[in-house]
Structure formats: C-alpha cells, structure tokens
Amino acid sequence: MTDHLALGKALNLGLRHALEQDDKVVLMGEDIGRLGGVFRVTDGLQKDFGPDRVRDTPLAESAIVGTAVGLAMRGYRPVIEIQFDGFVFVAFDQIVNHVARLHFRSRGSVRMPIVIRIPYGGGIGAVEHHSESPETFFAHVPGLRVVTCGTSQDAYSLIRHAIASDDPVVFLEPKRRYWLNGQVDTSRTDDSWSSSVLRSSPESTATLVTYGPLVPTAIETAEVLAAGGVEIDVIDLRTLSPLDLEPVFESVRTTGRLVVAHEAPGNLGLGAEVAARVAEECFYSLESPILRVTGYDIPYPPSRIEHDYLPDVDRIIDAIERAEAF
C-alpha cells in the first residue's frame, strides 16, 4: 500500500505496525503516551496499545536507557525516545558503556535489540540544547548502529528495520523535516542498512553526499544545477555506522569530484571520515580536492541566526563550483 505521508507520520505508522506485529515491542519516553510526544510522532499509540506498551517516563534519560537494557535482557524490544538531542548526554554512560558493549561483554549470549530515537538537528527556532547534531559521538562507538532518515519512505522502512534488528540502533530523526511530505510504500523491503543513490546521471560532474536533514537540500541543489545544465549525483548515506560507501566510490570514480554536506560542525564530522575513505579508495580518480559543507565549529547559535549557520543550497553550489564541476 502506498500513502502520501509527512516524515513524522511515516515514523508513527512504522511504530504502529511494529507494535501490531510483535507484542515484545514496547515504547518508552517523556510525554510520548497521552501527549503523543512533543512532535506528535507517537500520537494515538498509547490509546490503541495501552500504557503498558506505550509508557510515559520520568524526566530521567539515564533511567530510561537503563530500563530499556533490563527489558532487552528479558526478551523485549524497547524503543525509547530521547525528547531532544541535547538531552541524550545525560544517558551517554548507559549507551556507550552498557548498550554498546553488553553483547560483546557476554560473548554473544545477551542481545540488545534497543532502538534509541533522537530528534536531532536545527532549523525549528528552538532554545539552547534543542538543536544539536550528536551523530559523530555515537558513530565513533563500536557496537552501535547509527542511522538517520531524510525521506518519509526511509522513515518508515528504517524504523521497521531498526526495531527488527538484534543490534542496538541509535535512530536519528531530523526534527525540521518531520512535516516534509513524501510517498510511503509499506510493502517495500529494501535493505535500509545501505546508502541510497537519489540522483545519478552519466553526465554528472560531481558527487554530492549527505544524510538526514540535508537530503531535501541536496535534492534542491541538484535541481537548481540541472536547470542550468549541470548534472550531479546525490547519495544519501542513511547508515552512519557502519558506513556503506561503495555507491560513493562508484560515483566518484565516474565524476572525479566529491562534496560532502552535513549540519554538524566540520571538525571530526562524518564528512571527514567519508573524505578520508574516498581519498584512500579513489585517489587516482579525483580531479579536485574533496570539499565539505558543514555547520561551523561553534556552539549552535541563537535561533534568530541559525539559518546563517545551517548549510543551504547556495553554500553547496559554491562548493561544487570550487570543485570545478562547472
């Protein structure tokens, strides 16, 4: 069945189907029950599945994650929500020292099928600690899968894939894209752990790689350039750890140029890792330096000037031009 849904509604539908199909799936988080979450992603789920399976929790992120660890040990599949990205650091010890390690610490006898949902990124005019990009912290930790969605289809498919996984998954949801509409085919069973080639052409002169909140920005960039006669490939990483870079390597070997864009600060960001690996694998195919378009290396600014901080179409086109793609 195909529906036209906002990204947040696609997540809601994916959570609903997971709850329907497996009674071991439980949802926990601050205000996710009666209120339906601050972004209404869990709207209506407590009413339909009851407070035992969609449970409101105290304002205690470390306790939420710790409870999920205990539930996972007892055979449940907890899906927990961290209300805002900046609140996850309270639970960092639980995630890094326990969730990520228990399967290895137990020599494989204990699985941690936990999904940690985190609304992340800027662009909604929020106050301090509500517009962070913490993906690199978690991508650096062995034992965690880190994924993010940039379209409604991926929101639905990825959340279903994450809940079914026996590995712990940090699931990053771009909060400023919750209201972005798109097609959702609930029958699709594609491999959500891989990168997605969103646009490709034999005439492409550069490869643009991004993920999460900048996926729509990348598509808009490609459309603007195409109107002027310039084609580029656009690739959505989707899985930030482990990275699937084979589609990126294949594209760069053809285009000879790479630009990586993300909201997080540039220093030690995902763009640096992508650039390093592409340089290792595709050095003799590169016709210009690999360039990054990122947030600046400063604390996230006040909401009044956040759009000067966030990468946009103009900044990405400038990088593609500096890469001598046109």
N, C-alpha and C positions, 0 to 999 in steps of 0.2 A: 504494500500500500504506500502511495506517495502523498505527502502532505506538504503544504507551504507553511513553515513554522519559523518563529523567531528562535534564535540560538538558545535562549533560556527555556523556551517551551519545548525545544527538542531534547534538552537535558532532562526536563521534567518527564517527558514521555519515555526516555530511556530508563530513568529510575523507576517509573511505574511498571514498565514491562519486566524489569529485573525483580521487583517485589512480587509481581504476579507469578513468575516462573520459578522462584526459589524462596521457600519460606525461611531459609537461613540468612537472607539478606535483611539487614537492619540499618536504618538511618539514624544518625545522631548529630546534634549540633545546637547552637544557640539560636532560639526562635525559629527553628525550621518546621515545627509542628503546627501549632494553632495559627501562627502568623504566616507560615509558608516561606520563611526566610526573608531577609531584608531585600533580596532581589526577586522574591517570589518563585524561585526555582523549584521549591518543594511544595508549592501551593496545591492544596487539596489532597495530599498524600496521607496525612495523618487522619483526615476524615474518612478516607476509604480503607486504610490499612490498620488504623488504631494506634494509640500512643505507645504500645509495647514495641512496635516495629518502626515507628517514626517518632523519635523521642526528643523532646526538648531537654537541654542540659544546662547546668550552671555555667556561668561565665568563667570557665577554667579550662583553657585549651590543653594543658598538660594532662589534666584528668580525663578529658575526652579521648585523647590518644591512648592513654594508659588503659582506659576501659575497653577501647577497641582491641588492644593487644590481648586482654583477657578473653574477650569474646572470640577472637580469631583462634586462640588456643583451644576453645571449646567447640570449634567447628562452625562458627558463624562467619558471615561475610559482611563485616561492618563497613558502611560508607559514612564517613564523618565529614562535616563541613566546618572549616575554619571561616568564621564570618567575613573577615577581611584579611588580605595578605599580610599586613603589618602585625597581626595578632599571632602569626604562626611561630614566631621566635620564642614565645613562651613554651611551646611544645617541642622545641628543637632537640632537646636532650632525648626525649622519648622517641622521636622519629629517627634520629641518627644513631643513637646507642642501643636501641631496642628493636624498633620496627625493621630497620635495615639489616640487623645482624642476627636475629633470632634463628632464621632458617640455617645460617652457616654455623652459628654457635651450637646448634643442636644436631649438627651433622646431617641435616636434611629431615629430621623427624618432626619438626614443627614448621608448619607453613604459616605465612602471614598474609592472607588474602584481604588486605585492608586497602580501601580507596580513601585518600585524603583529598577532598575537594577544596580548592583555594581560589576564590575570585581574586584576580590579580591585574596589575597594570593601572594606568591612569586614564584621564580623559573624561571623568564624571564630575569634576568640580568638588572633590572630597577634601576633607581636612587631613592634617598630618597623620601618618601611619595607615592611611587608607588607599594609597596609590603606589604600592611597592612592586618590584619585579624580582622576586627571590629565586627564580628558577635555577640560577647557577649554583646556589648553595646546595640544592638537592641533586642536581645533575652530577656534582662532584662526589657524591656519596655512593660507593658500591653497595649493591643490594636493593636499590630503589629504582623503579621505573618512573620516569618523569615524562608526562605527555601534556599536550595542550591542543585545544581545538580552535579553528578560525572560521568554520562554517557550521551551519545548522546540521548538515549531514554528518560531519565529523563529530559534532557534539553528541549526537545520538549514538553513532557507531562506536566511538571511543569510550563512552561511559559504559556501554554494554560490555565491550571488550575488557575494560578495566575491572569491572565487577566480577567477570568470569575468570579472571586471572588468579592464579595461586600466588603471584608475587605482589608485594606491596607497591601501590601506584600513587604517586603524587599527581593529582589531576588538576591542572591549572586552567581556570576559566577566565577569558578576557572580559572583564566586567563591562567595559564600554561597548562590547559587541552583543550583550545579552538580547538587545532589541533588534538585531540585524536579521532580516528575513531571508529564508532560503528553502530550497526543496529538500525534503527528507524522505528517502525510500527505506522503509523499515525492513524490507526483505534483503537489503544488501548485506553481504557477509565478507566484504573485502578485508584484507589484512591491515588493520589500523595501526600496527606497530611499524609501518613503513612510511617513508616520505611520500608526498603526493605531488605529482607534476601537474600543476594547474594550467600551465600555458606553455606551448612548445611550437617552434616553427623551424624549418630548415634554414630560413633567412635570419634567425636570431643572431645578434651580435654581442649579447651579454647574457649572463645568468644572474637572476635576482633570487636570493634565498632568504626566507623569513619564516615566521611562525606566529601563531596566536593572534594578538590584536592587530598586527600589521598585515595580516593576509588580505583584508579588503583594500588596504592602502597599496599593497603591491599590485593587486589586480587593476586598480585605478591607474597606477603608474604605467602599467603595460598598455592600457587602453589609450592613455594620453599620447604615449610614444607612437603607438600604432597609427594613430590619426595623423601623425607627422611622417609616416613611412618608415619608422624604426621598430623592429621586432625584437623582443627579449623573451627568454624562457623564465618562468616563475615557478619556484618549487617551495612547497610548504613542508617544513621538517616534521611537524606533528609530534614525533617522538624525540624528546631532547636527550634522553638517556635510556637505552643506548641509542646513539645516532645511527641513522640509516643514510649514508652518504653516497651510495652507489649511483642513484639518479643524479646527484650533484656532479660527481666525477664524469659521468657520461655526457652531461650537458656542457660542462666546462671544456671538455676535450673537443667539443664542436664549436663553441662560441669564443673560447680563448679569454674570456673576461668574467670576473665574479664580483658581485656586490652583495654583501650580507647586511640585512637590516633587522634591528630589534629595539624594543623600548628600553630595555635595561641599559645601565651605563656600559660604555665600551670596554673599560678596563677589566680584563679577565672574563669577559662575557662569552656567550655561546659563539658569537661571531669570530672571536679569536681562535677558538678550537676548530671551527669549520675552516677558517683561513689556513691554519697550520696543516690540517689534514689534506686540504686541496693542494697546497704547495708541495706536500710530500708526494702525492699521487699524480699530479697533473702539471708538474713544473714546466715541462717542455712544451706543453700546450698553451701556457699563459702568454698573452700578448701585452699585458699591462699588469701593474700591481693589483693585488686583491684589496678592495676597499670596503670599509664598514660605515654604516649609517646607524647611529645609536642614540640613546639618551646620553646626556652629558654626565661627566664624572663629578656630580654634586648631589647632595640630598635632594629628594624630589621637591620641586618648587611649590610655592603657594598656588592655589587653583587658578588665580587670576592670570597667571602667566604660564600655565602648564602647556599650553599649545605651542609656545615657543621652545619648549623642551622636547616634546614628542616628535619623532621623525615623521615627516609628511612627504607628499608627492614631490614637492619642489626640491627638498633635500636629497631624495633618492635619485631624481632625474639629474641633479647636479653631479652626484657620484658617478652615475652611468656615463655622463658626458666626460668627466675627468678620466674615466677608464678608456676613453677614446672609442666608445662604441658607436659614435656618430659624429 
